[in-house]
Structures are given as structure tokens and as C-alpha cells.
Amino acid sequence: MMDDSLLCIQGLRKHYLTKGGFLSGKGGVVRAVDGVDLEILPGETLGLVGESGCGKTTLGRIVMRLEIPTAGTVRYGGRDVLKLRGKSLREYRREVQMVFQDPYSSLNPRKTAAAIVGEPLRIHHPEWKRRERERRTRELMEVVGLNDEQMSRYPHEFSGGQRQRIGIARALILRPRLIIADEPVSSLDVSIQAQILNLLKTLQQQFSLTYLFVTHDLGVVRHMSDRIAVMYRGRIVETGPCEAISGQPAHPYTKALIAAVPGTDPSLRNGRGVAGAQTNSIDGTETGCIFQSRCPSRIEICKRCEPDLKQHGPSHWVACHGPDR
Amino acid sequence: MNPALEIKALRTQFETERGIARAVDGVDLAVAAGKTLGVVGESGCGKTVLALSVMRLVPSPPGRIVEGSILLDGRDLLNLTEEQMCRVRGREISMIFQEPMTSLNPVFRIGEQIAEVIRLHRGAGRGEARDASVEMLRMVGIPEAHRRAQDYPHQMSGGMRQRVMIAIALACRPRVMLADEPTTALDVTIQAQTLELIKHLQMEMGTALVLITHDFGVIAEAAHDVAVMYAGQVIEQCPTREIFASPLHPYTVGLMESIPSMGRGGCRGAMLKAIPGSVPPLYDLPPGCRFRKRCPDAFDPCGAEPPLVATRPGHAVRCWKYGNA
């Protein structure tokens, strides 16, 4: 662990108990996050990529302290996030904010845009004069590209892209340092997606923000990230600099992900496609590598022994028995 | 060769509180047997209404096919009675939708749902239909087809359900298949598998396929020809390789440049070239060219509506930049 990291996650686990279904019999354990180590340096963007159900959203929610992990630690600026209480927790919540995927359901339909954006100020700075709060709200809405006249409108009067701008303004109003963006452009049209990605980049420079950028879209993650972590079934299977992950991926799953992106340059398709789908084991009795059932290059040891993250290149780590062969 | 499906001057409108929405506004398209026509555009461009019009499934009221013709092997579907149309749907033209969960009936086993189509359209007996449905499941690559035919939709993953939808759509070997965002709801690795499957089966059966998507990557993978839609109209149409090699319409160019792709640009790319503004509402279309307000190349003639004109054989574009003023 480096001392200068802004966020440091170690050995993080989140297991959910499933109740026995009324038809399917006894319950089990879903290992949504299963032993994750990650760190984010101030000012960088860490892209967390994976398919649905891999645990990337749960990870983001734990960092937000919306979920309590089963095991592991989350340290923010050296302090244990999970032990924060009262005033220090409020302070943490000011500094770490979230942008959600769905701008339709994450905005209160009964509040105006200005009220939505200004609400965090009302909660965290009740001592401020109303005029001061309004001034800051207006200022920030202008920064994200919304005009004065739009301040008194309701969410349904905005397009998807504009709603996401409101969501971003709300996340920024308290001047946070770390933004967790969970699929922030996935529900937007391509032409609008580019506007929002550009806005996020501009804001990052303007406000010295650090991003944990969660997405399933490899093109987007490559465009936005300094470093990329690839997640599969609750674990990080590969992590490293953006160039290494997208240019010389080492884990068969990363290769398959890149090969599966439709319409990419054929020369980039050095990996083979994979059969099957990501399945989540409920009982947790299987041994060996979590990817073995879909892996095109599995070997004997993959069945018995789970691979740890091993260094593959400069800051490039891979959890696979293969690359060292 | 005569096209299997030919759409001529089709106009579909919806009555809304705010005026008449011209969802499909004078569209001409054709697709030959064994070929794939990709229809690409952002939400609200009319691509889904186009497909529903061909199926004659536009909800009416408020929707109405105002004029045009839809020729299936030369026969105009718009002249058929509803009863005759029922025999065409599923047998001669079929459709797959984006969301495989909502388009399967949750209370019937999937084998029965496929068998139903076969009984209805091929007049097969129960036993024969049951065998044929298992055969279809095997064809779409579902392992242990015999056993899985007994499953209910909720017991299958998203990718498997979409395979079932494809099995239903192809059960009667239709002349034409419409696929509306068939892979959008699926994870990348599953998306690639599903697209391969559709391509493979379509070739084998000689079906004409209309592939509707927002994703140029999907077009690149699967379509022979492509039509780009904007605000209810086709604004550019050509063979697929030409749309990537030499896109003409400023909207097509803008759309392609706004996608953060795996092939183009480096990691942490510079700002994307976003298209400013958003799509005009279909009930309040501006006079003249519909893209004028967002277009970087707009000039005087754009006040008048441009026609769709061939700039060279097989490549048509709706833009004054390319002459014909």
C-alpha cells in the first residue's frame, strides 16, 4: 500500500445470504465482492470494468458507506471509513459523492432542478444564508451547462442528458474530492454521452476531482481512465495502467471482453471469444480459478488452485496461472 | 434480385397532446433475402416505430400509418385485413425485441411457447410441435435442449432468454426478421455470442434481416447495408463498409466521432467531438433540414428540406452539402 493514496481498499468482502426460495429450496451465500484490494491516487481516474453481476456496483456502494462489508477495510486519506461516526462521517459524506446511472429515477420528480442541486447545501450548511446557497447553486448549474431559466423546472421537463447534468451538479455542490460514477453515461444516447464524458473531464480538472468510474463499456473506460481494474465474479482479475490493459491484456477474461466489443479494429482482437456466461456460485464449494469454466486456455492447476494477483508488468497485476507459463 | 421486404414512402404519426409526432416521415428501404439491413439511430429517431409499422403493431390510437406501402414479396401488407395479418406475423415476418424477459410469457415453459408458434403457423400436432421446439432450441445453441425446454423464462439467464426469442422468431423460417436492439440488454461477451448466432442462422435460412440498433459496432459486425435515421427520416444510406470509410452526412460523421472506441484515440483521450444540442422533438420539427441547428456545416440552403439523393451508385445522403440545390 502506498501512503499517498486517497482511497485504499483491502481484503474487501460482501457476502449476501439468500433465503431459500419458496420453490427452490435452501438458501446460500452470494459472494458479491470477494476479496478486493484497490487503491486510488488523488486526481486520477480508476476505471472499474466488468459485466452485470460482477459486483462493481456493490463495491461502489460500500465505498459510499451505503453497504456495510462482511470483511475488509476501506481507508480514505488514511482514516478507516467503516469506523467513522457523527461529525467525521458527515465530513466524509461531503467529500465523497456519487453520480448514478439512471438520471430518471435518481432525481426527485417533485423538486425543481435548483432545489435538487441545492439540497445538499441545506443539509450540510444549514447555517448559510439562503441567498448564499442560491448563489452557489446557480454558479454550479452554469458550470455544468444549465441556464438560469432551467433552474425552476422539474426533472420531467429535461432530456436524459440534461438530467444527468443535474445529477452531476448535485454531486459537486459540496465540493467533494472523490466522485463515484456508476455507469454515468450508460443510459444516454451516443451523441449525448460524448457531451457528458467531456463535461466530466472538464470538471475533473477544474475541481481537482478523483474518479472511481464504474462501467461495463470498454471504450468509455479506456477514454476516461488512468488505470483500469477488471472485475469478474466479485474479484479483481487484472489491474494496471490503461495502455497495458487495453493494449496488452494478460487475463483471458480481459482479452475476451475486448474481443467481444463489436466493431473494434480487428488487429486489437488478439483474444479469443469465450463461451458461456458469468454465473454466480451460490454455495461457494467450487475450488480453483473463478473463470476456469469459460477459459479457453485453462490448464490443470486452474481446477485446484485459485490464482492470486501476480505482477505481470510495471503496475500491471494479473490473477491467472497462465501468463507465467 | 427482388427485395423480400420493400418499404415505400412510409409515414407513421402519433397524436400527442403537444401536436402530431411524425415518428416515421417518408422512409424508403429495401432488403433482399439473405441480406441484413442495419437501421441505426439514437432514441426518438423513429427506428422502433418503423419496425412496429412493418409488423402493423403500431398502437392505434394514438398511432396511425398515414401513407406508404410495405411490400412483402410484392404484396402490400397495409392492404391486408387484421386476420390476414395475423397469419403473416410469426410465419412470414417475425420480430425480436430488446428485452427478452418482458417478451416471454412467465407462466409457460419455454418449450411450450415455441411449440405454440409451430402449431399455430405450421399446423403441426402436439407431439410434432414439441419435437420441433426442442430442435429449435438446439439450433440456437441451448445445451441440453430437451431438459431446458421444460424451464420457465425466469430460470434462464438474459442471454439464454434472447436465444429462446430467436428460436421463436425463426421457428417458421420467416422471409423477414426484424430485430430491434437484440443485443443491447446483454453483457458484452453474451452480445458477441448472440450476434454470431443471429448471423449464422440468418445465412442458413436465407432470411432477410432488418437489424435495428444504436450501436455502430453492431452494424459493423452484422449488416451488409446501413440506413442512418434522424428525426423520422433516413439521412444516409449505403453499404456498411462505406459508412465507415467515407461517411457523408454531418450527423453520421458527428455520431462516429463522438464514440469513445477501442480502436481510435489513445488512453485518456482528448475531448470527444460531441454533437451539440439534442434531437428535436418529433411533434415540433424545425422547418428545413432537421439537423440544421446542431450541424457544424449548416449554410443558407439548409432552410429548405433536403431530399435524399444518391451521390454515387448505392450511396444516398440527405444534405445540401452534396449539391442538388
HADDOCK unambig.tbl for C-alpha pairs under 7 A between the chains (distance, minus, plus):
assign (segid A and resid 51 and name CA) (segid B and resid 187 and name CA) 5.76 0.50 0.50
assign (segid A and resid 52 and name CA) (segid B and resid 187 and name CA) 6.69 0.50 0.50
assign (segid A and resid 189 and name CA) (segid B and resid 42 and name CA) 5.85 0.50 0.50
assign (segid A and resid 189 and name CA) (segid B and resid 43 and name CA) 6.75 0.50 0.50
assign (segid A and resid 190 and name CA) (segid B and resid 255 and name CA) 6.93 0.50 0.50
assign (segid A and resid 190 and name CA) (segid B and resid 258 and name CA) 6.77 0.50 0.50
assign (segid A and resid 190 and name CA) (segid B and resid 259 and name CA) 6.45 0.50 0.50
assign (segid A and resid 191 and name CA) (segid B and resid 255 and name CA) 5.90 0.50 0.50
assign (segid A and resid 191 and name CA) (segid B and resid 258 and name CA) 5.97 0.50 0.50
assign (segid A and resid 191 and name CA) (segid B and resid 274 and name CA) 5.95 0.50 0.50
assign (segid A and resid 191 and name CA) (segid B and resid 275 and name CA) 5.54 0.50 0.50
assign (segid A and resid 194 and name CA) (segid B and resid 258 and name CA) 5.42 0.50 0.50
assign (segid A and resid 194 and name CA) (segid B and resid 259 and name CA) 6.85 0.50 0.50
assign (segid A and resid 194 and name CA) (segid B and resid 272 and name CA) 5.93 0.50 0.50
assign (segid A and resid 194 and name CA) (segid B and resid 274 and name CA) 5.03 0.50 0.50
assign (segid A and resid 195 and name CA) (segid B and resid 274 and name CA) 5.30 0.50 0.50
assign (segid A and resid 198 and name CA) (segid B and resid 271 and name CA) 5.63 0.50 0.50
assign (segid A and resid 198 and name CA) (segid B and resid 272 and name CA) 6.39 0.50 0.50
assign (segid A and resid 219 and name CA) (segid B and resid 260 and name CA) 5.09 0.50 0.50
assign (segid A and resid 219 and name CA) (segid B and resid 261 and name CA) 4.51 0.50 0.50
assign (segid A and resid 219 and name CA) (segid B and resid 262 and name CA) 4.99 0.50 0.50
assign (segid A and resid 220 and name CA) (segid B and resid 260 and name CA) 5.55 0.50 0.50
assign (segid A and resid 222 and name CA) (segid B and resid 267 and name CA) 5.38 0.50 0.50
assign (segid A and resid 222 and name CA) (segid B and resid 268 and name CA) 6.46 0.50 0.50
assign (segid A and resid 223 and name CA) (segid B and resid 260 and name CA) 6.03 0.50 0.50
assign (segid A and resid 223 and name CA) (segid B and resid 267 and name CA) 5.38 0.50 0.50
assign (segid A and resid 223 and name CA) (segid B and resid 268 and name CA) 4.64 0.50 0.50
assign (segid A and resid 223 and name CA) (segid B and resid 269 and name CA) 5.14 0.50 0.50
assign (segid A and resid 224 and name CA) (segid B and resid 268 and name CA) 5.06 0.50 0.50
assign (segid A and resid 225 and name CA) (segid B and resid 268 and name CA) 5.71 0.50 0.50
assign (segid A and resid 226 and name CA) (segid B and resid 268 and name CA) 6.48 0.50 0.50
assign (segid A and resid 242 and name CA) (segid B and resid 267 and name CA) 6.06 0.50 0.50
assign (segid A and resid 243 and name CA) (segid B and resid 267 and name CA) 6.06 0.50 0.50
assign (segid A and resid 257 and name CA) (segid B and resid 188 and name CA) 6.68 0.50 0.50
assign (segid A and resid 257 and name CA) (segid B and resid 189 and name CA) 6.06 0.50 0.50
assign (segid A and resid 260 and name CA) (segid B and resid 188 and name CA) 5.88 0.50 0.50
assign (segid A and resid 260 and name CA) (segid B and resid 189 and name CA) 5.27 0.50 0.50
assign (segid A and resid 260 and name CA) (segid B and resid 192 and name CA) 5.33 0.50 0.50
assign (segid A and resid 261 and name CA) (segid B and resid 188 and name CA) 6.30 0.50 0.50
assign (segid A and resid 262 and name CA) (segid B and resid 192 and name CA) 6.88 0.50 0.50
assign (segid A and resid 262 and name CA) (segid B and resid 217 and name CA) 4.57 0.50 0.50
assign (segid A and resid 262 and name CA) (segid B and resid 218 and name CA) 5.52 0.50 0.50
assign (segid A and resid 262 and name CA) (segid B and resid 221 and name CA) 6.17 0.50 0.50
assign (segid A and resid 263 and name CA) (segid B and resid 217 and name CA) 3.96 0.50 0.50
assign (segid A and resid 263 and name CA) (segid B and resid 218 and name CA) 6.40 0.50 0.50
assign (segid A and resid 263 and name CA) (segid B and resid 220 and name CA) 5.14 0.50 0.50
assign (segid A and resid 263 and name CA) (segid B and resid 221 and name CA) 5.63 0.50 0.50
assign (segid A and resid 264 and name CA) (segid B and resid 217 and name CA) 6.97 0.50 0.50
assign (segid A and resid 264 and name CA) (segid B and resid 262 and name CA) 6.07 0.50 0.50
assign (segid A and resid 264 and name CA) (segid B and resid 263 and name CA) 5.71 0.50 0.50
assign (segid A and resid 265 and name CA) (segid B and resid 263 and name CA) 5.23 0.50 0.50
assign (segid A and resid 277 and name CA) (segid B and resid 190 and name CA) 6.76 0.50 0.50
